[in-house]
Amino acid sequence: MSEAAKEYGRALADLAVEENIEVQILEESRAIRSLLDANPAYVRLLSSPEIAKSERAELLDKAFGGRVHRHLLNFLKLIMERGYAYRSAAFLSEYESIYCERHGIITADVQSAIPLSEEQKSRLAQKLSTLTGKTVELSCKVDPALIGGIRLTVNNTLFEGSVRAKLDQMRASLASLTI
């Protein structure tokens, strides 16, 4: 993460603590980040030097005014005015990282061949929480190529438990045998 993202993310986090709106800013910033990720043309528009900054600020007002906390809207306007609109998602992601660090939360990315049931998710989150001593939020995705089992990434560490990986390991073991 860039120094600018860390600086701005920390400033937003400190403001959120001061105003007692950390959770609201977290939820709203996640929603905005998803929207920005899904709409790269909008981000390009906010980054365009051909459009006056005041007009770009109006675009942000129309999109988010009255829907997100005014501090978050002003944060978006500020980074747009300073020429960082194209990195808005990274700045919001930095806020989330700071929030999670301050509150002892980690995210575990889970890939499975089929959707996990709510009970399976709950048991997995509880087990990971016991192992890490932190609150665990799961980010689950389905990847049919795994055939079965799960692939889990926690704190940039991959735990491979998929059938696909086991088959690949067996294939490699068999290929290394000399007859």
Backbone torsions as a table, in degrees:
resi	resn	phi	psi	omega
1	MET	NA	140.8	-177.8
2	SER	-73.1	160.1	177.5
3	GLU	-61.5	-38.5	179.6
4	ALA	-62.4	-44.6	179.5
5	ALA	-61.9	-42.4	178.8
6	LYS	-63.3	-43.7	-178.7
7	GLU	-63.6	-49.2	-178.9
8	TYR	-68.7	-40.8	177.7
9	GLY	-60.7	-41.6	178.9
10	ARG	-65.9	-40.5	179.2
11	ALA	-63.1	-43.4	177.9
12	LEU	-64.7	-40.3	179.4
13	ALA	-64.3	-42.9	179.1
14	ASP	-64.0	-41.1	177.4
15	LEU	-63.7	-42.6	179.9
16	ALA	-62.0	-39.5	177.1
17	VAL	-65.0	-47.8	-178.3
18	GLU	-58.2	-39.1	-178.1
19	GLU	-91.2	-2.0	-179.2
20	ASN	58.6	46.6	-179.3
21	ILE	-130.1	25.9	-176.0
22	GLU	-55.7	-48.7	-176.4
23	VAL	-67.4	-42.1	178.6
24	GLN	-60.8	-45.5	179.8
25	ILE	-64.7	-39.0	178.1
26	LEU	-60.0	-50.9	-177.9
27	GLU	-63.2	-43.9	-178.4
28	GLU	-70.0	-37.7	179.8
29	SER	-68.3	-34.7	175.4
30	ARG	-63.3	-42.9	-180.0
31	ALA	-64.8	-43.0	179.2
32	ILE	-64.5	-42.6	179.9
33	ARG	-60.2	-41.3	177.6
34	SER	-62.2	-43.7	178.5
35	LEU	-62.9	-43.5	-179.7
36	LEU	-66.1	-40.2	177.7
37	ASP	-62.8	-35.9	-178.1
38	ALA	-81.6	-14.0	-175.9
39	ASN	-131.2	69.4	-178.7
40	PRO	-62.4	-25.7	178.5
41	ALA	-65.7	-34.9	177.6
42	TYR	-66.0	-40.7	178.2
43	VAL	-63.9	-42.1	177.1
44	ARG	-61.5	-38.9	178.5
45	LEU	-62.5	-44.4	179.5
46	LEU	-67.9	-20.9	-178.9
47	SER	-94.4	-8.1	-172.3
48	SER	-70.8	121.0	177.1
49	PRO	-72.2	-13.7	178.9
50	GLU	-74.7	-15.3	179.9
51	ILE	-106.1	131.3	-178.8
52	ALA	-58.8	146.0	179.9
53	LYS	-58.2	-36.5	179.9
54	SER	-64.0	-37.8	177.9
55	GLU	-68.9	-39.2	177.4
56	ARG	-65.8	-36.9	176.5
57	ALA	-63.7	-39.0	176.7
58	GLU	-63.1	-38.0	176.9
59	LEU	-60.9	-41.1	177.6
60	LEU	-66.0	-40.8	177.5
61	ASP	-59.7	-45.0	-178.9
62	LYS	-66.0	-38.1	-177.5
63	ALA	-76.0	-40.8	-169.9
64	PHE	-122.2	-11.5	-179.2
65	GLY	-58.9	129.6	-179.1
66	GLY	78.4	-5.3	-179.4
67	ARG	-108.7	-23.3	178.1
68	VAL	-129.5	161.9	179.5
69	HIS	-59.3	143.4	-176.4
70	ARG	-59.8	-31.7	178.3
71	HIS	-65.5	-37.9	179.1
72	LEU	-70.1	-41.1	176.8
73	LEU	-61.9	-44.4	178.3
74	ASN	-64.7	-34.8	176.4
75	PHE	-61.5	-45.7	178.9
76	LEU	-62.5	-41.0	178.5
77	LYS	-64.4	-41.6	-179.1
78	LEU	-61.9	-47.5	-178.8
79	ILE	-69.3	-29.7	175.3
80	MET	-67.7	-45.5	-179.6
81	GLU	-62.1	-32.2	-178.4
82	ARG	-87.8	4.7	175.1
83	GLY	86.6	19.9	-177.9
84	TYR	-109.9	13.9	-176.1
85	ALA	-55.7	-37.0	-179.3
86	TYR	-65.8	-13.6	179.1
87	ARG	-113.0	17.6	-177.9
88	SER	-54.2	-45.4	-178.6
89	ALA	-61.2	-39.3	179.2
90	ALA	-66.2	-38.6	179.9
91	PHE	-66.9	-41.1	178.1
92	LEU	-68.2	-36.7	176.5
93	SER	-63.1	-37.8	177.6
94	GLU	-64.1	-40.1	175.8
95	TYR	-58.0	-46.6	-179.7
96	GLU	-60.9	-42.0	179.1
97	SER	-61.4	-44.1	179.4
98	ILE	-64.4	-44.6	178.6
99	TYR	-57.7	-49.0	-177.7
100	CYS	-63.6	-40.6	178.8
101	GLU	-63.2	-43.8	-179.0
102	ARG	-66.7	-26.5	-175.8
103	HIS	-109.1	10.2	176.2
104	GLY	65.1	41.1	-178.8
105	ILE	-113.9	135.3	172.4
106	ILE	-123.7	154.0	177.5
107	THR	-107.4	132.8	176.2
108	ALA	-112.6	122.4	177.0
109	ASP	-88.3	123.7	-176.9
110	VAL	-119.0	126.0	172.7
111	GLN	-114.9	133.1	179.1
112	SER	-138.4	158.4	-178.6
113	ALA	-69.5	-31.4	178.3
114	ILE	-132.0	160.3	179.5
115	PRO	-60.9	138.6	176.5
116	LEU	-80.7	144.2	175.9
117	SER	-73.8	163.6	178.2
118	GLU	-60.7	-36.8	178.5
119	GLU	-65.0	-43.2	178.6
120	GLN	-63.6	-42.5	178.0
121	LYS	-61.5	-44.2	-179.4
122	SER	-63.0	-45.3	179.3
123	ARG	-64.3	-41.1	179.5
124	LEU	-64.8	-45.0	179.5
125	ALA	-62.7	-41.3	179.2
126	GLN	-64.7	-43.7	179.7
127	LYS	-62.6	-45.6	179.3
128	LEU	-65.5	-36.7	177.8
129	SER	-64.2	-40.9	177.5
130	THR	-64.3	-42.0	-179.0
131	LEU	-69.6	-37.7	-174.6
132	THR	-95.8	-21.1	-175.9
133	GLY	75.9	14.8	-179.3
134	LYS	-126.2	162.7	172.4
135	THR	-73.8	134.9	-175.5
136	VAL	-114.7	127.8	171.6
137	GLU	-106.2	128.7	180.0
138	LEU	-94.2	139.1	171.7
139	SER	-117.8	104.3	-171.3
140	CYS	-103.3	136.8	175.6
141	LYS	-136.6	149.8	178.3
142	VAL	-98.8	132.2	176.7
143	ASP	-134.5	94.5	-177.1
144	PRO	-58.3	-20.8	179.8
145	ALA	-65.9	-15.8	179.5
146	LEU	-73.1	-16.2	-178.8
147	ILE	69.6	-49.5	179.6
148	GLY	-168.4	171.6	-179.8
149	GLY	77.2	-167.5	179.6
150	ILE	-137.4	158.5	171.2
151	ARG	-119.2	124.6	-173.7
152	LEU	-123.2	131.5	176.1
153	THR	-121.9	120.6	179.4
154	VAL	-129.5	124.9	-179.7
155	ASN	50.1	46.8	178.9
156	ASN	63.8	16.7	175.4
157	THR	-109.8	125.9	-178.4
158	LEU	-92.5	128.6	173.3
159	PHE	-113.3	108.8	-173.6
160	GLU	-95.7	115.2	178.1
161	GLY	-131.8	27.0	-177.3
162	SER	-89.1	153.1	176.5
163	VAL	-63.4	-38.4	178.9
164	ARG	-56.9	-46.2	-179.3
165	ALA	-65.5	-39.2	179.5
166	LYS	-66.4	-39.4	176.5
167	LEU	-64.8	-40.3	178.1
168	ASP	-63.8	-39.2	177.7
169	GLN	-64.4	-43.5	178.8
170	MET	-63.3	-42.3	179.1
171	ARG	-59.3	-44.9	179.7
172	ALA	-65.3	-39.3	178.2
173	SER	-64.7	-43.6	-179.8
174	LEU	-66.5	-37.5	-179.1
175	ALA	-68.8	-26.7	-178.6
176	SER	-84.7	-10.6	178.1
177	LEU	-70.5	137.2	175.5
178	THR	-106.6	134.7	-178.2
179	ILE	-115.5	NA	NA
